């Protein structure tokens, strides 16, 4: 994640942990709400993971990308959201310097992985809509899984390189009660380009093309419906409608994702111009990570198959013999 450099000595000179101003009831309520958000994030994404893993019908290239996104979102809920929520409630970082470095590196790994998963979803939808026959013949679950593993490996290698070559991770002095990591100028620019500008450009360009192609498909479907359709034409029309619907839902997913991440990255980008306030920074980080909570809700709202899977999982029907073959798409 892109963390902006700032004058450490000035911040540390003026910083001290404020005393807790909330009443005990408000304090407890904040922790209860935080625990609910963390549980919702973990349980929602775990339902997505179980659904795609278990049901054979859901073993498609697109769903493998959704699975990869759900895995990163699950780990965000498990390892990243609890510390940042406690940091915000306590108005102080209470976990120490070593865990602060680990917290930002794990958060950066998961956030960058999510961004590139979204970019791969954009590539997947573009290929499916621009050349559906080539997509069906060439893009398989196996190839998609290889691409996903490669993507995760590249992100891990990048985070390791960032840790090794950016000396400020080990040499910077953390203010008591704060948790910030400092990038030198080269790595600040590199990280911004690699983790945000490049994948964002890919996402915007491809979804603009997807929108244009979807409009052409809509026109073609109307023309097909205005004439007597052969069996082949009906199959083609149904396939086009399915691809357009998938593109629409994943477009909503991408839009929400960008809405959650844009404020944080814009704030980081303007860090040299405006003064960084800890409270503001914390809120933007929370909004960024709340995307991991929202994604399963989007699936539940727009994917009927996900709602059927939830019902089968909650009622424990997935433990029945041959439950993996249950038709969840009809």
C-alpha positions as CSV (number, residue, x, y, z in Angstrom):
1,X,0.0,0.0,0.0
2,X,1.2,3.5,-0.7
3,X,2.2,5.2,2.5
4,X,3.4,8.8,2.1
5,X,6.6,10.1,3.7
6,X,6.3,12.9,6.2
7,X,8.5,14.7,8.7
8,X,8.8,12.1,11.5
9,X,10.5,14.3,14.1
10,X,7.8,17.0,13.8
11,X,5.0,14.4,14.2
12,X,6.6,12.6,17.2
13,X,7.3,15.9,18.9
14,X,3.6,16.9,18.9
15,X,2.1,13.4,19.3
16,X,0.9,11.8,22.4
17,X,-1.8,9.2,22.9
18,X,-5.0,11.0,23.9
19,X,-7.0,9.8,26.8
20,X,-10.1,7.9,25.9
21,X,-13.1,10.3,25.7
22,X,-15.9,7.8,25.1
23,X,-18.2,6.6,27.9
24,X,-17.9,2.9,28.8
25,X,-21.2,2.2,27.0
26,X,-20.0,3.8,23.7
27,X,-16.6,2.1,24.1
28,X,-18.2,-1.4,24.5
29,X,-20.6,-0.6,21.6
30,X,-17.6,0.3,19.3
31,X,-15.9,-3.0,20.1
32,X,-19.1,-5.0,19.5
33,X,-19.7,-3.3,16.1
34,X,-16.0,-3.9,15.2
35,X,-16.3,-7.6,16.1
36,X,-19.5,-7.8,14.0
37,X,-17.8,-6.3,11.0
38,X,-14.8,-8.7,11.3
39,X,-17.1,-11.7,11.7
40,X,-19.3,-10.6,8.8
41,X,-16.2,-10.2,6.6
42,X,-14.7,-13.6,7.5
43,X,-18.0,-15.5,7.4
44,X,-19.2,-13.9,4.1
45,X,-16.0,-14.6,2.3
46,X,-15.7,-18.1,3.8
47,X,-19.2,-18.8,2.3
48,X,-17.9,-17.7,-1.1
49,X,-14.8,-19.9,-0.7
50,X,-16.8,-23.0,0.3
51,X,-19.3,-22.4,-2.5
52,X,-16.8,-22.2,-5.3
53,X,-14.6,-25.0,-3.9
54,X,-17.5,-27.4,-3.2
55,X,-19.9,-27.2,-6.1
56,X,-18.6,-28.5,-9.4
57,X,-20.9,-26.2,-11.5
58,X,-19.1,-23.2,-10.1
59,X,-15.6,-24.4,-11.3
60,X,-15.3,-21.8,-14.0
61,X,-12.4,-19.5,-14.9
62,X,-14.4,-16.4,-13.7
63,X,-15.3,-18.0,-10.4
64,X,-11.7,-19.0,-9.8
65,X,-10.8,-15.3,-9.9
66,X,-13.8,-14.6,-7.5
67,X,-12.4,-17.3,-5.2
68,X,-8.9,-15.7,-5.2
69,X,-10.5,-12.4,-4.4
70,X,-12.5,-14.0,-1.6
71,X,-9.4,-15.6,-0.1
72,X,-7.6,-12.2,0.1
73,X,-10.7,-10.6,1.5
74,X,-11.0,-13.4,4.2
75,X,-7.4,-12.8,5.3
76,X,-8.1,-9.0,5.4
77,X,-10.9,-9.7,7.9
78,X,-8.8,-12.2,9.9
79,X,-5.5,-10.4,10.1
80,X,-5.8,-6.7,9.1
81,X,-9.2,-5.4,10.2
82,X,-8.9,-6.2,13.9
83,X,-5.7,-4.3,14.5
84,X,-6.8,-1.2,12.5
85,X,-10.2,-1.1,14.3
86,X,-8.6,-1.4,17.7
87,X,-6.1,1.3,16.7
88,X,-9.0,3.6,15.8
89,X,-11.0,2.9,19.0
90,X,-8.1,3.2,21.3
91,X,-6.6,6.2,19.4
92,X,-3.3,4.6,20.0
93,X,-1.2,1.7,18.4
94,X,-0.9,-0.8,21.2
95,X,0.8,-3.7,19.4
96,X,4.4,-2.5,19.2
97,X,6.8,-1.6,16.4
98,X,7.5,-5.1,15.1
99,X,3.9,-5.9,14.6
100,X,3.3,-2.5,13.0
101,X,5.7,-3.4,10.2
102,X,4.1,-6.8,9.8
103,X,0.7,-5.3,9.8
104,X,1.4,-2.9,6.9
105,X,3.3,-5.5,4.9
106,X,0.5,-8.1,5.2
107,X,-2.1,-5.4,4.5
108,X,-0.1,-4.2,1.5
109,X,0.2,-7.8,0.2
110,X,-3.5,-8.5,0.5
111,X,-4.6,-5.1,-0.9
112,X,-2.3,-5.4,-4.0
113,X,-3.4,-9.0,-4.5
114,X,-7.1,-7.8,-4.5
115,X,-6.3,-5.0,-6.9
116,X,-4.7,-7.4,-9.4
117,X,-7.5,-9.9,-8.9
118,X,-9.9,-7.2,-9.9
119,X,-7.7,-6.4,-12.9
120,X,-7.7,-10.1,-13.9
121,X,-11.5,-10.1,-13.6
122,X,-11.6,-7.2,-16.0
123,X,-9.3,-9.1,-18.4
124,X,-11.5,-12.2,-18.1
125,X,-14.7,-10.2,-18.9
126,X,-13.1,-8.5,-21.8
127,X,-11.9,-11.7,-23.4
128,X,-15.3,-13.4,-22.7
129,X,-17.3,-10.6,-24.4
130,X,-14.9,-9.6,-27.2
131,X,-14.3,-13.2,-28.5
132,X,-16.5,-15.7,-26.7
133,X,-15.7,-18.7,-28.9
134,X,-11.9,-18.2,-28.4
135,X,-12.5,-17.7,-24.7
136,X,-14.5,-21.0,-24.3
137,X,-11.9,-22.9,-26.2
138,X,-8.7,-21.5,-24.8
139,X,-9.4,-20.1,-21.3
140,X,-9.8,-23.1,-18.9
141,X,-10.0,-23.4,-15.1
142,X,-6.4,-24.9,-15.1
143,X,-5.0,-21.9,-17.0
144,X,-6.8,-19.5,-14.8
145,X,-5.5,-21.1,-11.7
146,X,-1.9,-21.0,-13.0
147,X,-2.4,-17.3,-13.7
148,X,-3.7,-16.7,-10.2
149,X,-0.8,-18.5,-8.6
150,X,1.6,-16.5,-10.7
151,X,-0.1,-13.3,-9.7
152,X,0.2,-14.1,-6.0
153,X,3.9,-15.1,-6.4
154,X,4.7,-11.8,-8.2
155,X,2.9,-9.8,-5.5
156,X,4.8,-11.7,-2.7
157,X,8.1,-11.1,-4.6
158,X,7.3,-7.4,-4.9
159,X,6.5,-7.1,-1.1
160,X,9.8,-8.9,-0.3
161,X,11.7,-6.6,-2.6
162,X,10.0,-3.6,-1.0
163,X,10.9,-4.8,2.4
164,X,14.5,-5.5,1.6
165,X,15.4,-2.5,-0.5
166,X,13.4,0.2,1.3
167,X,15.7,0.9,4.2
168,X,13.2,3.1,6.0
169,X,11.2,0.0,7.1
170,X,14.0,-0.8,9.5
171,X,15.7,2.6,10.2
172,X,12.6,4.8,10.8
173,X,11.6,5.7,14.3
174,X,8.0,5.0,15.0
175,X,6.2,7.6,17.1
176,X,4.9,6.2,20.4
177,X,1.3,5.1,19.9
178,X,1.4,5.5,16.1
179,X,1.9,3.0,13.3
180,X,3.3,4.3,10.1
181,X,5.9,3.0,7.6
182,X,8.0,5.4,5.6
183,X,8.9,4.9,1.9
184,X,11.9,6.7,0.4
185,X,11.0,8.7,-2.7
186,X,11.9,6.0,-5.2
187,X,9.8,3.3,-3.6
188,X,6.9,5.7,-2.9
189,X,6.6,6.5,-6.6
190,X,7.3,2.8,-7.6
191,X,4.6,1.6,-5.2
192,X,2.0,4.1,-6.3
193,X,2.5,3.1,-10.0
194,X,2.7,-0.7,-9.4
195,X,0.0,-1.0,-6.7
196,X,-2.5,1.5,-8.1
197,X,-2.0,3.5,-11.2
198,X,-1.1,0.6,-13.5
199,X,-3.9,-1.9,-12.4
200,X,-6.4,1.0,-12.2
201,X,-5.6,2.0,-15.8
202,X,-6.0,-1.6,-17.0
203,X,-9.4,-1.9,-15.1
204,X,-10.8,1.4,-16.5
205,X,-9.6,0.8,-20.1
206,X,-10.9,-2.8,-20.2
207,X,-14.3,-2.0,-18.6
208,X,-14.8,0.9,-21.0
209,X,-14.2,-1.6,-23.8
210,X,-16.6,-4.1,-22.1
211,X,-19.3,-1.4,-21.9
212,X,-18.9,-0.7,-25.7
213,X,-19.1,-4.5,-26.5
214,X,-22.1,-5.0,-24.2
215,X,-24.0,-2.3,-26.0
216,X,-23.2,-4.0,-29.3
217,X,-24.4,-7.3,-27.9
218,X,-27.6,-5.7,-26.7
219,X,-28.3,-4.4,-30.2
220,X,-27.5,-7.8,-31.7
221,X,-29.9,-9.5,-29.2
222,X,-32.7,-7.2,-30.1
223,X,-32.2,-8.0,-33.8
224,X,-32.2,-11.7,-33.1
225,X,-35.5,-11.3,-31.1
226,X,-37.1,-9.5,-33.9
227,X,-36.7,-12.4,-36.3
228,X,-37.6,-16.1,-36.2
229,X,-34.8,-17.6,-34.3
230,X,-33.1,-20.9,-35.1
231,X,-31.8,-23.1,-32.3
232,X,-28.3,-21.9,-32.8
233,X,-29.4,-18.3,-32.7
234,X,-31.3,-18.9,-29.4
235,X,-28.2,-20.5,-27.8
236,X,-26.1,-17.5,-29.0
237,X,-28.6,-15.0,-27.7
238,X,-28.7,-16.8,-24.3
239,X,-24.9,-16.9,-24.1
240,X,-24.6,-13.2,-24.9
241,X,-27.2,-12.3,-22.3
242,X,-25.3,-14.4,-19.7
243,X,-22.0,-12.8,-20.5
244,X,-23.5,-9.3,-20.3
245,X,-25.1,-10.0,-17.0
246,X,-21.8,-11.4,-15.6
247,X,-20.0,-8.3,-16.9
248,X,-22.7,-6.0,-15.2
249,X,-22.4,-7.7,-11.8
250,X,-18.6,-7.7,-11.9
251,X,-18.7,-4.1,-13.1
252,X,-20.6,-3.2,-9.9
253,X,-18.0,-5.2,-7.9
254,X,-15.2,-3.2,-9.6
255,X,-17.0,0.2,-9.1
256,X,-17.5,-0.4,-5.3
257,X,-13.9,-1.6,-5.1
258,X,-12.6,1.6,-6.7
259,X,-14.9,3.8,-4.5
260,X,-13.4,2.2,-1.4
261,X,-9.7,2.5,-2.5
262,X,-9.7,5.8,-4.3
263,X,-10.0,8.0,-1.2
264,X,-7.0,6.3,0.5
265,X,-4.7,6.4,-2.5
266,X,-5.7,10.0,-3.4
267,X,-5.0,11.0,0.2
268,X,-1.6,9.2,0.0
269,X,-0.8,10.9,-3.3
270,X,-1.5,14.3,-1.8
271,X,0.4,13.6,1.4
272,X,3.2,16.0,0.5
273,X,0.7,18.8,-0.1
274,X,-1.7,18.4,2.8
275,X,-1.0,17.6,6.4
276,X,-1.7,14.0,7.4
277,X,-4.1,13.7,10.3
278,X,-4.0,10.3,12.1
279,X,-7.8,10.1,12.6
280,X,-8.4,10.9,8.9
281,X,-5.8,8.4,7.8
282,X,-7.4,5.7,10.0
283,X,-10.8,6.3,8.6
284,X,-9.6,6.1,5.0
285,X,-7.8,2.8,5.8
286,X,-11.0,1.4,7.4
287,X,-13.0,2.4,4.3
288,X,-10.4,0.7,2.1
289,X,-10.6,-2.5,4.0
290,X,-14.4,-2.4,4.3
291,X,-14.5,-3.4,0.6
292,X,-13.7,-6.9,1.8
293,X,-16.9,-6.9,3.8
294,X,-19.0,-5.5,1.0
295,X,-17.9,-8.0,-1.7
296,X,-19.9,-11.0,-0.4
297,X,-22.9,-8.8,0.0
298,X,-22.7,-7.9,-3.7
299,X,-22.6,-11.6,-4.5
300,X,-25.6,-12.3,-2.3
301,X,-27.6,-9.5,-3.9
302,X,-26.9,-10.2,-7.6
303,X,-25.9,-13.9,-7.8
304,X,-28.9,-16.3,-7.2
305,X,-26.4,-19.2,-7.2
306,X,-24.7,-17.7,-4.2
307,X,-27.9,-17.5,-2.3
308,X,-28.7,-21.2,-3.1
309,X,-25.2,-22.1,-1.9
310,X,-25.6,-20.3,1.3
311,X,-28.9,-22.2,2.0
312,X,-27.2,-25.5,1.2
313,X,-24.2,-24.7,3.5
314,X,-26.3,-23.4,6.4
315,X,-28.6,-26.4,6.3
316,X,-25.6,-28.7,6.1
317,X,-26.8,-30.3,2.9
318,X,-23.2,-30.0,1.5
319,X,-22.3,-33.0,3.7
320,X,-24.7,-35.3,1.8
321,X,-23.4,-37.8,-0.7
322,X,-22.8,-36.2,-4.2
323,X,-23.8,-32.8,-2.9
324,X,-21.0,-31.3,-5.0
325,X,-23.1,-32.2,-8.1
326,X,-26.2,-30.3,-7.0
327,X,-27.5,-27.9,-9.6
328,X,-27.0,-24.4,-8.1
329,X,-27.3,-22.5,-11.3
330,X,-30.9,-23.3,-12.3
